């Protein structure tokens, strides 16, 4: 079994639709304020492998240890997909993902 020894960070992608836009924006802004994570753009379209509108939160491993439980308790009905950053985007998204809420199919073809 191949062992991965290095996680440089994490991404948490908060998924939403038009009805959840303000909730998602508020959740991501609050996470950035509370944990110092980097909030990406609020995409009102599917971007990359993500099947819905989304906002990315970038976290260090230490930040993620605090962020993930908070997201689990505060996401309401939003779906969150989180994954480590190991340098292998395909494996990070396909094999190492964490879902809060119902998992969705990602478009992994973007990784070649």
Buried (B, 14 or more C-beta within 10 A) or exposed (E): EEEEEEBEBBBBBBBBEEEBBEBBBEBBEEBBEEBEBEBBEBBEEEBBBBEBBBBBBBBBEEBBEBBBEBBEEEBEEBBBBBBBBBEBBEBBBBEBBBEBBEEEEBEEEEBE
